[in-house]
């Protein structure tokens, strides 16, 4: 049998190491990514809310839109065109939202750089 090693009960002091020069480039990159993602999500929600509605039925549910009508059966397959159009609205909203978010991030980043 192999003898067990005893674990020392000594306390170890840990110290946080902070760089002398702050990494502002990393902070700007994460801020740009965050604002772009927020814009992407807002654009997706707006695109989903502005999707066209089907006459006498209204707007299609999210599962039908996201599958582009792939889950429709029977007479509901007549709605595939509306489902594809609704999906295209969703994607257009995502793209526009991401672009607006990215532009906003660059504007905010340049204003912060000028103020320093």
Secondary structure as UniProt FT lines:
FT   HELIX           24..49
FT   TURN            55..57
FT   HELIX           62..66
FT   TURN            67..71
FT   HELIX           74..79
FT   HELIX           80..115
//
